[in-house]
Amino acid sequence: MFYYINGSVALLEPDRAVLDCSGVGYLISITRKTYDALVRDGGIGPDGSATGVTAKLYTYYYMREDAVELYGFYSESECSIFKMLIGISGVGPKAAVSILSALSVDSFIRAVATQDAKAISSAQGIGLKSAQKIILELKDKLSSWDMSADDGFVMPPEQTADSDDAKEAINALTVLGYTRAEATNAVKAAKGSTLEEIIRSALNQLM
């Protein structure tokens, strides 16, 4: 729903921020790593006193029957890891935030690549079994990420609408009721190497 929100910082705390966009204040749950990055790079004091500074957060709109929440991240890669984590059965947004508060993007991906469950279980509320399950679920998906950016890793390239998998994904989404334009844009921005992963990623964006 929201790809990113760019606005003036009205409030900043270790677990949340409020961005003012044209008089509308968006309450956004954040990770500790995003908070640290805002303080480090945004010219914001550790007490949030330098409000009014402009900040950009990549967002994920989470909705269920009893809750509607907006999560924000300093980098696209952190946001993508968050989406991967909550796509794992038994891992909710709070657990994903806990992991990304304890580990930077590159530290998390290294932990998955080296099967270091102990590092992941260092996050509050994450047990060793949950950490092992996360590694099992994500090790293949993250193996294609390359280290080349300041925040650790860059994501695989976006899909083109002309590939066979992309065409199938677009058709599948239109069957679900989305317009072809909506489906095409979502598939172009989707991450994944298989048809199933592309559709799942596109659905996450459309939701």
N, C-alpha and C positions, 0 to 999 in steps of 0.2 A: 504493500500500500504506500509506504513512504520509503524511498530508496535512501535518502539522507535528509537531514534537517540542518539548515545553516542559519544561525541566529545569534543574538546577543545573550551572553551568559547572565541569567538573572539569579541563579543559585547554583552552587557547586559544593557537593559533599562527596565523601569517598564512595558512596553507593548510588548516588543519584545526581542529576543535573536538571535545571530548568532552562530551556532555550526560548527566548522571546523572539517570535517571528511576526512582525507587523501587528504587535499588540496581543498575540496569542501565545500563552506560555505552555510549552510542551514539557510535561514531567517525564523524564527518561531515566530508566534504571541503567546504571553503568557498571563496568568492572573496575577494580582497583587500578589495573594497568591503564585503562582509559583515563581515569582520574589523574594518575601520575603524569600521563602524556599531556593532558590539558594544563596542568600546573607547570610542567617543564617547558612546553612549546607555546603555550597560549598567553603567557604573560599574566597568568592568574595566580594570586597569592595562595598559599596552602590553606588559608582559612576561607577562601572564596571571596575575599574582600574586593578584588579587582573585577567586580561585575561590570557588564557592559562590553567586555571583550567579545569579539565575534568568534564563534567556534562552529565546526562542522562535524556532525556525528552521523555515521552510517547506521541505519536503523532496521529493526525487525519488529513488526507489529504482531503481538501475540494475543490471541483471543480464544477463550474457552467459555463454557456456560457461566462460570462464576467469576471470571476475571478478564479484564482487558488491560494489557500492559504494553508499554513501548520500551524497547531495549536499544541502547545506543553504543556505538563503538568508534574508537578513534581511527581505525583503519578498516579497509574493506576485507582484508585477510582475517582480522579478528572476528568480524561479523560473519564471514563464511564459516569459520570454525565453529562459532556459536550455533549456526544453523545445522551443521553436521552433527553436533553433539545432541541437540534436542530431537534430531531425527532418530536417535537410538532409543529403543524401548527402555523405559525406566529412568531416562535422563531428562529431567525437566529444565526449564529456564534457570531456576535458582542454582541447580547443580552445575549447569554450564557456566554461569557467571562466577561461581565459586572456583571452578577450574581455571578460567581465564583471568581471575584475580590473583591466583597463586602462581600461574605460569604465563610467561609471554608466549606469543604465537610460535616463535622459533623453538623455545624450550619445550612447548607442548608437542610440536611435531617431531622433535628429536626424541622425546620420551616415547612416542608412538613407534617411531622407526626403530628404536633400540629395545622396544618392549620393556620400558622402565615403568612398571606399574606403581612402584613405590613413589616415584616422582609425582605421578598423577594423583595418587591417594593422599599426597600431602595437602591437597585442597580440603578445606573444611567440609565435612559431610560426605566425603567420597571414600568409600571403603576399597579394600584391595580387590575384591571380586568385581566391583563396578569398574575399577580402573582396568582390570584385565579384559572385561567385556568391551570397553571403549577401544582398547588397543586392537582387539580382534575385529571390531566393526570398521575401524578407520584406517588400518595399516595399508590396505590396498588403495583406498581413495586418496590418501595423502602421499603415496609414493611418487606421484607425478608432479608434485609441487617442487619448484626449484628455488634455492636460496639465491636471491639477488637484490633484495630490497632492504631498506633500513629497518623495517619491522620484522625482518627475518625471511619471509618467503613471498613469492608472488604466485597467484593462482594460475591454473592452466588457462589457455586462451579461450575466449568466448566462442560459442557455437556460431556457425554461419547458417543462415536459413536455407541454404541450398543442399546441405548434406542429407543423406538418406535418413539418418536418425532424426535430424531436425525436422524434416518433412513429416515423418511419422509422429513425432512428438506434437507438432502443431495440429495435425489431424486429430490426435487423441484429445487435445485440449478443447478443440472446437466441438467435439462430441459431448464434452462435459458442460458445454454451454457458453464458453468464452468466445468472443469475436476473433476472427482471424488476425486482426491487428494486435489485439491483446496477446494472443497465443504466440505470434511471431516475435513480438518484443520480449516476451518472457523467455522464450527459447533462446533467443540471441544472447541474453544475459545469463543463461543457465550454465552451471558448472557440472561436469560429469563426462565420463568416457563411454558410458553405455546408455541405451535408450531409456532404461528405467531410471537411471540417475538424472538424466536430462529432464525427464517429465517431473520427477520429484522436486528437483531444484526449481523448475519453472512454476510448479504449483505453490511452492513456498513463497515465491515472489508475488504471485497473483493473490494469495491469501493475505 
